[in-house]
Amino acid sequence: MISDGETTAESPSGAPVLWYRFDEGAGTIATDSAGDYDGNLPGEPFTPIWVTPGVPEPNAADPNYALDFDGLDDYVEVPPLNLDSNTVTISAWVKGEAPQVSWAGIVFCRDGNSCAGLSVGDSQTLGYHWNDNNWWWNTGLVLPDSQWMFTALVIEPTQATVHMSDGITYSCATNTVNHSIEEFDGLTYVGWDEESGSGNRYFNGLIDDVRIYNYSLSTEEIIGLVGIEGVVYIPNILPTNLVEKVGDEGVYNPLNPDIINFKDYSVLADNWFAEILWP
């Protein structure tokens, strides 16, 4: 009986352990505004390009820069974070460009004892890995081409939530399975998932304002991080919501909720093992 709803934005209660503003505009160092994890731009031909404008930030330098990743071999190398946690938040603003390879890494650690991070999966859909697991789950959140979008992965012990926003509207999807502790004891990369089997999980497009928190931000804090103010509508985009409500589009009405109920179950039962629902 999960429904659409609404909530009110809040400012994050804690500080990030890593924050790349990507506003240097030149050089081979991405400065960590939160601590001691400065990133390394590895040099030609693997270096993303400094470009402007990036995502506007309060009190940011003018002009506001971002990094442009070519989808072939560009990345930013992050020192071991040693989070050793299953309460983690990873966020970034991205502006993806087609073509985008499946499972291109946005922020990803596949080193040491860890395999975890935020990615663009099949068909431009946002996805994630955690403990080299859960990667097959379909969020339903499709990343548009050539548009700045806020993306985030929030890990909790019993669930993971992937968030997406264009700065005005907001969507999320939650995977309710257990998530154990990840060490992050190896190198993390911005713009790349270093998967040895494929070798080409490079992000194509712009990335800006990368943050990692060692706690699980609430939905209200995520919306506050986006910069949306006031009351925000939260649609029900779960794949089991097969019958959408009629009327009140983009607005929560408790008398007409977009709810998962027996109408959805009826469609599911009528199409059991049919191609539209299998596998």
Buried (B, 14 or more C-beta within 10 A) or exposed (E): EBBBBEBEBBEBEEEBBBBBBBBBBEEEEBBBBBEEBBBBBBEEEBBBEBBEEBBBBEEBEEEBBBBBBBBEBBBBBBBBBBBBBBBBBBBBBBBBBEEBBBBBBBBBBBBBEBBBBBBBBEEBBBBBBBBEBBEEBBBBBBBEEEEBBBBBBBBBEEBBBBBBBBBEEBBBBBBEEBBEBBBBBBBBBBBBBBBEEEEBBBBBBBBBBBBBBBBBBBBBBBBBBBBBEEEBBBBBBBEEBBBEBEEBEEEBEEEEBBBBEEBBEEBBEEEEEEEEEEE
